[in-house]
């Protein structure tokens, strides 16, 4: 007998208090944060869906591993366990530990990037694009056309557009292409998965032109779930085997272990090219730490090694994907426009469709994120024109392709009642659609402005 109710495949042994703020308090807190949820304090938030990065609850086995952490400066046993876990999973012989994924991005993309160099991806995420553009290189997104329609049902909306990939390589010339980056799942594109068929085709095109393929693999286990359940020929393979097959198509990979390795800090760069690995390792030692710990303690490395095994457990992945889909179902039933089908790590709300009356240069995604906090104390993240918008020469906003609001669900943290609370908050938001006011940016840094930008109310 198979039950319809999906339960958490774990027991809760310790709890963290949630401070239940009042609406009046939240008005003050949001004002103090300059209408940017990133600037809120954590004790001002009831349900924190800002990110799934580093917010997971670790298992008893991971905590036990932390107690075994070997803090030796060089050649620690904890490093050897992490190195073997990464090598077994990725097939890459050269592993560089970093304190998180963006450090690995910096190591690699500043080595192979620079002025005149081009990176192509299904969709670059914020730190990926920032590291690339910081080096002077150009980042080009080539998602499939179906990705641009949030309401469209498609099993693999995270795929890279193969025709556009070839066109861009031919336009710039193969020698200018620093790398093709395949992000699984496609975070900026609504958390949508990439099919194995697409990954194989991308790999074949890269080999044809002698172009390096890098897998951004921070949610590779979640992506493997979708391949097993949506793509023919993978029904009898384990999630780990599917992930290993995808890794085998690439020349290397970057992983923020703060996602699918189920830890609060850590990441790595894994490569097949010794010469490139040596270049990156030199910078690793200068900027992060010695090559056998990078930016990590032995405790962190133990937890990563265990997490890379736990994340492929069938019961866990079924719970993870279906609990996210549960929230998506609840919101869809309320008439909330969301990216369909649901992604693995988050539900993405289409802010343009939710608030069509707000002009794009008044940031409808930022408005929705702030309104959700005010009404329910729920913190989330705008992924739209605040994060990815640019200005033309006249200073006019060039909007992002979509204005989404991401409800990223931490792993093994919230229960069904928490997600029901989120859905109820949206039902209240629906009643107040006509009360929203647009925002303008009153301060922004030159890179990654969404983290620290300050906003004020838009006025004519």
Helices and strands as residue ranges (DSSP letters): H 23-32, G 37-39, G 42-44, E 47-48, H 60-67, H 77-90, E 94-98, H 101-112, E 118-121, H 126-134, E 138-141, G 145-148, H 162-172, G 174-176, E 177-183, H 196-209, E 213-216, H 220-230, H 239-247, E 252-256, E 267-271, H 274-287, H 298-310, H 314-333, E 346-350, H 351-354, G 360-362, H 364-376, E 378-379, E 381-383, H 385-388, E 390-391, E 397-398, E 404-408, H 416-430, G 433-435, E 439-443, H 449-452, E 454-457
